[in-house]
């Protein structure tokens, strides 16, 4: 196979950096995006000054404030991050049509053969960094290699605001001295298991027999073996069409009151319905997700008699599933979510008997237009008004925190749904 040239471009401390662009007084200070430290939640992003105190993404906010009491905690605003992400991806698309976003703040770019347009791959990478800095006032770190896994490792090692190029043929030498946790896909459990086998570096991992790795890790062992040897033939692929859409939120306290659960479910269902209509899709399956106080997580699904994009149908179906779940399990609820899958193109032929459906469709479209202009909470149902006493609207017109991150419906993850929550991760 001819050598490819793959870039992995990653914005540094993205959420924090966007906040610092908007408020330069935050520059050089320990800043945490994720919410108020006196509420349940986790760190979504931390500035490098905060990371020096041990803070990192996914850490409980209560732990973060203990480690760094001087930190500035910000709830954040997803609309601002989404806008910056769109501009970032637009810049990258100017350099190659083979663009694969990996969330809001990072992407792979296949630039094979495009070096002649910029003099060299090195100059192309510098130009990307300059444009991101000049147009967005953000820093980007870039890794350049012959495959995705090496490019990703290189960009991580180049942070902050760096550039590392790994020439073809030097992949194994580049990886060899690195600790195993530098390889994408190796989390805490895999790291502990590998160290139990005496493997601490990627050089040691690359030398372990394939069959031995497969005996300990199954099919994942083959991926570990290939990655540690710098082998990765995955293509850079543009995003696939959405297969599911969902929203979920974690409460600040465990909830047992059904009216509060139903109000939150209604809000999340309206967000899902709005997303469906924006994508010109309808759903045939609705899924409820609940996580209880003991962290037990369940999902319940129901197939609809006909496809829909109506908020009311989505909510009614989710509410019925909720009532059934609450009747079975009496625990308090920590997290609630609603999702739709089995998406289809609108094709329903309305008849005279469908006048109610027609009115509902027209109403939803009118509400969408108002919300797009004035914010999502500009129009509310009587049920979601209950949330005003619990959550305040964010700058983007969304409730904080119930504008939630996506969850998995069936076997399809919602990669298309950029994580829309100030207390994400």
C-alpha positions as CSV (number, residue, x, y, z in Angstrom):
1,X,0.0,0.0,0.0
2,X,1.3,3.4,-0.9
3,X,2.2,5.6,2.0
4,X,-0.5,8.0,3.2
5,X,-0.1,11.3,5.0
6,X,-2.6,11.7,7.8
7,X,-3.0,14.7,10.2
8,X,-4.7,14.6,13.5
9,X,-5.6,18.2,14.5
10,X,-6.7,18.8,18.1
11,X,-7.7,22.2,19.7
12,X,-6.0,22.7,23.1
13,X,-8.3,22.9,26.1
14,X,-11.1,23.7,23.8
15,X,-14.0,24.8,26.0
16,X,-11.7,26.7,28.3
17,X,-9.9,28.4,25.4
18,X,-13.2,29.6,23.9
19,X,-14.1,31.1,27.3
20,X,-10.7,32.8,27.5
21,X,-11.2,34.3,24.0
22,X,-14.5,35.8,25.2
23,X,-13.0,36.9,28.5
24,X,-9.2,37.5,28.3
25,X,-9.1,38.1,32.1
26,X,-9.2,34.3,32.4
27,X,-5.9,33.8,30.5
28,X,-3.2,32.3,32.6
29,X,-5.6,31.3,35.4
30,X,-6.8,27.9,36.6
31,X,-10.2,27.6,34.8
32,X,-12.6,24.7,34.9
33,X,-15.6,24.3,32.6
34,X,-18.3,22.0,33.9
35,X,-20.5,23.8,36.3
36,X,-20.7,24.9,39.9
37,X,-18.5,22.9,42.3
38,X,-21.3,22.7,44.9
39,X,-23.4,20.7,42.5
40,X,-23.1,17.2,41.1
41,X,-21.1,17.1,37.9
42,X,-17.8,16.5,36.3
43,X,-15.0,18.6,34.8
44,X,-15.7,19.0,31.0
45,X,-12.4,20.9,30.4
46,X,-9.6,22.4,32.5
47,X,-6.9,24.9,31.6
48,X,-3.3,23.9,31.7
49,X,-2.9,25.9,34.9
50,X,-5.7,23.9,36.5
51,X,-4.2,20.6,35.2
52,X,-1.0,21.4,37.0
53,X,-3.0,20.8,40.2
54,X,-4.1,17.4,39.0
55,X,-7.4,18.3,37.4
56,X,-8.6,16.5,34.3
57,X,-11.7,15.9,32.2
58,X,-14.2,13.5,33.8
59,X,-13.1,14.3,37.4
60,X,-16.0,15.1,39.8
61,X,-16.3,18.8,40.4
62,X,-16.2,18.2,44.2
63,X,-12.8,16.6,43.8
64,X,-11.6,19.4,41.5
65,X,-12.4,22.1,44.0
66,X,-10.5,20.2,46.7
67,X,-7.4,19.9,44.6
68,X,-7.6,23.4,43.2
69,X,-9.7,25.7,45.5
70,X,-8.5,28.8,43.7
71,X,-9.9,27.6,40.3
72,X,-12.5,29.6,38.5
73,X,-15.5,27.4,37.7
74,X,-17.7,28.1,34.7
75,X,-20.9,26.4,33.6
76,X,-20.1,27.1,30.0
77,X,-22.3,27.6,26.9
78,X,-22.5,24.9,24.3
79,X,-23.8,27.2,21.5
80,X,-20.5,29.1,21.7
81,X,-18.5,25.9,21.5
82,X,-20.6,24.6,18.7
83,X,-20.1,27.8,16.7
84,X,-16.3,27.6,17.2
85,X,-16.3,24.0,16.2
86,X,-18.1,24.7,12.9
87,X,-15.6,27.3,12.0
88,X,-12.7,25.0,12.9
89,X,-14.0,22.2,10.7
90,X,-14.6,24.7,7.9
91,X,-11.0,25.7,8.0
92,X,-9.8,22.1,7.9
93,X,-12.2,21.4,4.9
94,X,-10.2,24.0,2.9
95,X,-7.2,21.7,3.0
96,X,-8.7,18.4,2.1
97,X,-12.1,16.9,1.4
98,X,-11.2,13.8,3.4
99,X,-12.1,15.1,6.8
100,X,-13.3,13.0,9.7
101,X,-14.4,15.0,12.8
102,X,-13.9,13.2,16.1
103,X,-16.1,15.4,18.3
104,X,-16.1,19.2,18.5
105,X,-12.4,19.9,18.9
106,X,-10.5,17.3,16.9
107,X,-10.4,15.7,13.5
108,X,-8.4,13.5,11.1
109,X,-7.4,14.9,7.7
110,X,-6.0,12.8,4.9
111,X,-3.7,15.2,3.0
112,X,-2.0,12.6,0.8
113,X,-0.9,14.4,-2.4
114,X,-1.9,17.8,-1.2
115,X,1.6,18.9,-0.2
116,X,2.3,20.5,-3.6
117,X,-0.4,23.1,-3.0
118,X,1.5,24.4,0.1
119,X,5.1,23.6,-0.7
120,X,5.3,20.7,1.9
121,X,3.3,18.9,4.5
122,X,5.1,20.7,7.2
123,X,4.2,24.1,5.7
124,X,0.6,22.9,5.3
125,X,0.4,22.0,9.0
126,X,1.9,25.4,9.9
127,X,-0.7,27.1,7.7
128,X,-3.5,25.2,9.4
129,X,-2.2,26.3,12.8
130,X,-1.9,29.9,11.7
131,X,-5.4,30.0,10.3
132,X,-6.9,28.5,13.4
133,X,-5.0,31.0,15.6
134,X,-5.7,34.0,13.3
135,X,-9.4,33.3,12.7
136,X,-10.5,31.7,15.9
137,X,-7.8,32.8,18.4
138,X,-7.3,29.2,19.4
139,X,-4.3,27.0,19.5
140,X,-4.2,23.7,17.6
141,X,-1.8,20.8,18.1
142,X,-1.1,18.6,15.1
143,X,0.4,15.2,14.6
144,X,1.4,14.0,11.1
145,X,2.1,10.4,10.2
146,X,1.3,7.6,7.8
147,X,-1.7,6.4,9.7
148,X,-4.4,7.5,12.2
149,X,-3.1,6.0,15.4
150,X,0.4,7.4,15.0
151,X,-1.0,10.8,14.1
152,X,-3.2,10.8,17.2
153,X,-0.4,9.9,19.5
154,X,1.8,12.5,17.9
155,X,-0.7,15.3,18.3
156,X,-1.2,14.3,22.0
157,X,2.5,14.5,22.6
158,X,2.8,17.8,20.8
159,X,0.4,19.6,23.2
160,X,0.1,22.4,23.8
161,X,0.3,24.3,20.5
162,X,2.8,21.9,18.9
163,X,3.5,20.0,15.8
164,X,5.1,16.5,15.6
165,X,5.8,14.7,12.3
166,X,6.6,11.0,12.2
167,X,8.3,10.0,8.9
168,X,7.2,6.8,7.1
169,X,9.2,3.8,8.4
170,X,9.8,5.4,11.8
171,X,6.5,4.5,13.4
172,X,7.8,1.7,15.7
173,X,10.8,3.7,16.8
174,X,8.5,6.7,17.6
175,X,6.2,4.5,19.7
176,X,8.7,2.2,21.4
177,X,9.8,4.3,24.4
178,X,6.3,5.6,25.2
179,X,4.3,4.3,28.2
180,X,1.4,2.0,27.2
181,X,-1.3,4.5,28.3
182,X,-0.2,6.8,25.4
183,X,-1.8,4.4,23.0
184,X,-5.5,5.3,22.1
185,X,-7.8,2.7,23.5
186,X,-5.8,1.8,26.5
187,X,-7.8,2.8,29.6
188,X,-7.3,2.2,33.3
189,X,-8.4,-1.4,33.2
190,X,-6.4,-2.4,30.2
191,X,-3.4,-0.6,31.6
192,X,-3.6,-2.5,34.9
193,X,-4.0,-5.8,33.1
194,X,-1.0,-5.1,30.8
195,X,1.2,-4.1,33.7
196,X,0.2,-7.2,35.5
197,X,1.7,-9.0,32.5
198,X,4.9,-7.0,32.9
199,X,4.2,-4.7,30.0
200,X,4.8,-1.0,30.7
201,X,6.1,0.4,27.3
202,X,4.8,0.2,23.8
203,X,8.0,-1.5,22.8
204,X,7.2,-4.3,25.2
205,X,3.7,-4.5,23.9
206,X,4.8,-4.6,20.3
207,X,7.0,-7.6,21.1
208,X,4.3,-9.6,22.9
209,X,3.1,-12.5,20.7
210,X,-0.2,-11.9,19.0
211,X,-1.7,-15.1,20.2
212,X,-0.8,-14.2,23.8
213,X,-2.5,-10.9,23.5
214,X,-5.6,-12.4,22.0
215,X,-5.7,-15.0,24.8
216,X,-5.9,-12.2,27.3
217,X,-7.9,-9.5,25.4
218,X,-9.8,-11.4,22.7
219,X,-10.2,-9.5,19.4
220,X,-9.1,-6.3,21.2
221,X,-5.7,-8.0,21.6
222,X,-5.2,-7.9,17.8
223,X,-5.9,-4.2,17.6
224,X,-3.4,-3.6,20.5
225,X,-0.7,-5.6,18.7
226,X,-1.2,-3.7,15.4
227,X,-1.4,-0.3,17.0
228,X,1.8,-0.9,19.1
229,X,3.6,-1.8,15.9
230,X,2.4,1.3,14.1
231,X,0.0,-0.6,11.8
232,X,-3.4,1.1,11.1
233,X,-5.1,0.9,7.7
234,X,-8.3,2.6,8.8
235,X,-9.4,5.3,6.2
236,X,-10.2,8.8,7.0
237,X,-14.0,8.7,6.6
238,X,-16.5,11.6,6.5
239,X,-19.3,11.3,9.1
240,X,-22.0,8.8,8.3
241,X,-25.6,9.7,8.3
242,X,-27.3,9.8,11.7
243,X,-28.7,6.5,12.9
244,X,-30.2,7.8,16.2
245,X,-30.7,10.9,18.2
246,X,-30.9,11.2,21.9
247,X,-30.6,13.5,24.9
248,X,-29.9,12.7,28.6
249,X,-29.1,14.6,31.8
250,X,-27.8,13.8,35.2
251,X,-29.6,15.5,38.1
252,X,-27.8,17.5,40.8
253,X,-29.6,15.2,43.3
254,X,-31.3,11.9,43.0
255,X,-34.9,12.4,42.0
256,X,-38.0,10.4,43.1
257,X,-40.8,12.9,42.2
258,X,-42.6,11.7,39.1
259,X,-43.6,15.3,38.1
260,X,-40.0,16.4,38.0
261,X,-38.9,13.3,36.0
262,X,-41.8,13.9,33.6
263,X,-40.9,17.6,33.2
264,X,-37.3,16.8,32.4
265,X,-38.4,14.0,30.0
266,X,-40.7,16.4,28.2
267,X,-37.9,18.9,27.7
268,X,-35.4,16.3,26.5
269,X,-38.1,14.9,24.2
270,X,-38.7,18.3,22.7
271,X,-35.0,18.6,22.0
272,X,-35.0,15.2,20.3
273,X,-38.1,16.2,18.2
274,X,-36.5,19.4,17.2
275,X,-33.3,17.6,16.1
276,X,-35.5,15.1,14.1
277,X,-37.2,17.9,12.2
278,X,-34.0,19.8,11.6
279,X,-32.6,16.7,9.9
280,X,-35.9,16.1,8.1
281,X,-36.2,12.6,9.7
282,X,-38.9,10.7,11.5
283,X,-38.6,7.9,14.0
284,X,-40.2,4.5,14.5
285,X,-38.6,3.6,17.8
286,X,-38.4,5.5,21.1
287,X,-36.0,4.5,23.9
288,X,-36.0,5.6,27.6
289,X,-32.8,5.5,29.6
290,X,-32.7,5.6,33.4
291,X,-29.8,5.4,35.8
292,X,-30.7,4.8,39.4
293,X,-29.1,6.0,42.6
294,X,-27.0,2.8,42.8
295,X,-25.8,3.4,39.2
296,X,-27.8,0.6,37.8
297,X,-28.7,1.6,34.2
298,X,-31.6,0.4,32.2
299,X,-33.1,1.2,28.7
300,X,-36.6,0.5,27.6
301,X,-37.8,0.8,23.9
302,X,-41.1,0.8,22.1
303,X,-41.8,0.6,18.4
304,X,-44.4,3.0,17.1
305,X,-47.3,2.1,14.8
306,X,-46.2,4.8,12.3
307,X,-43.1,7.0,12.0
308,X,-43.3,10.5,13.6
309,X,-41.3,13.6,14.4
310,X,-43.9,15.0,16.8
311,X,-42.8,16.1,20.3
312,X,-46.0,14.9,21.8
313,X,-45.8,11.4,20.5
314,X,-42.1,11.1,21.5
315,X,-42.9,12.3,25.0
316,X,-46.1,10.2,25.4
317,X,-44.1,7.1,24.5
318,X,-41.2,7.9,26.8
319,X,-43.6,8.8,29.6
320,X,-45.4,5.4,29.3
321,X,-42.0,3.6,29.4
322,X,-41.1,5.8,32.5
323,X,-44.3,4.8,34.3
324,X,-43.6,1.1,33.7
325,X,-40.0,1.4,34.9
326,X,-40.9,3.3,38.0
327,X,-43.6,0.7,38.8
328,X,-41.0,-2.0,38.7
329,X,-38.1,-0.2,40.4
330,X,-38.7,2.1,43.4
331,X,-35.2,3.6,43.6
332,X,-34.4,7.3,43.1
333,X,-33.3,8.3,39.6
334,X,-29.8,9.8,39.0
335,X,-30.0,10.2,35.2
336,X,-32.8,10.3,32.6
337,X,-32.6,10.3,28.8
338,X,-34.8,9.7,25.8
339,X,-33.7,8.7,22.3
340,X,-35.1,7.8,18.9
341,X,-33.8,5.4,16.4
342,X,-34.9,3.4,13.3
343,X,-35.0,6.8,11.5
344,X,-36.8,7.1,8.1
345,X,-37.4,9.8,5.5
346,X,-40.8,11.6,5.9
347,X,-43.2,9.9,3.5
348,X,-46.5,9.7,5.3
349,X,-49.6,10.6,3.1
350,X,-52.0,12.7,5.2
351,X,-55.7,12.1,4.7
352,X,-58.8,14.0,5.8
353,X,-58.6,11.9,9.0
354,X,-55.1,13.2,9.7
355,X,-56.1,16.9,10.2
356,X,-55.0,16.7,13.9
357,X,-51.6,15.4,12.8
358,X,-51.4,18.1,10.2
359,X,-52.1,20.8,12.8
360,X,-49.6,19.3,15.2
361,X,-46.9,19.3,12.4
362,X,-47.6,22.9,11.6
363,X,-47.5,23.9,15.2
364,X,-44.1,22.1,15.8
365,X,-42.6,23.9,12.7
366,X,-43.8,27.3,14.0
367,X,-42.4,26.6,17.4
368,X,-39.1,25.6,15.8
369,X,-38.9,28.9,14.0
370,X,-39.5,30.9,17.1
371,X,-37.0,28.8,19.1
372,X,-34.3,29.1,16.4
373,X,-34.6,32.9,16.6
374,X,-35.1,33.5,20.3
375,X,-33.7,30.4,22.1
376,X,-35.2,27.1,22.9
377,X,-36.9,28.1,26.2
378,X,-38.6,31.1,24.5
379,X,-41.7,28.7,24.2
380,X,-42.4,26.2,26.9
381,X,-45.2,23.7,27.7
382,X,-46.9,23.9,31.1
383,X,-45.0,20.8,32.1
384,X,-41.5,22.2,31.4
385,X,-42.2,25.4,33.2
386,X,-41.6,23.4,36.3
387,X,-37.9,23.3,35.4
388,X,-37.6,27.1,35.8
389,X,-37.4,26.7,39.6
390,X,-34.6,24.1,39.3
391,X,-32.5,25.0,36.3
392,X,-31.7,28.4,34.9
393,X,-31.7,29.0,31.1
394,X,-28.2,29.2,29.6
395,X,-26.9,31.9,27.2
396,X,-28.1,29.8,24.3
397,X,-31.7,29.6,25.6
398,X,-31.3,26.1,26.9
399,X,-31.9,24.8,30.4
400,X,-28.7,24.0,32.4
401,X,-28.1,21.1,32.8
402,X,-30.9,19.2,30.9
403,X,-29.5,20.0,27.5
404,X,-27.8,16.7,27.5
405,X,-25.2,14.6,26.0
406,X,-26.1,11.8,23.6
407,X,-26.5,8.2,24.8
408,X,-26.3,4.9,22.9
409,X,-29.5,3.6,21.3
410,X,-29.3,-0.1,20.3
411,X,-26.0,-0.6,18.6
412,X,-25.7,2.9,16.9
413,X,-23.8,5.6,18.7
414,X,-24.8,9.2,18.1
415,X,-21.5,10.5,16.6
416,X,-23.5,13.1,14.7
417,X,-24.8,14.6,17.8
418,X,-22.1,16.9,19.2
419,X,-22.3,16.6,22.9
420,X,-24.7,19.3,24.0
421,X,-24.3,19.8,27.7
422,X,-22.4,22.2,29.9
423,X,-21.8,19.4,32.3
424,X,-20.8,16.9,29.6
425,X,-18.5,13.9,30.1
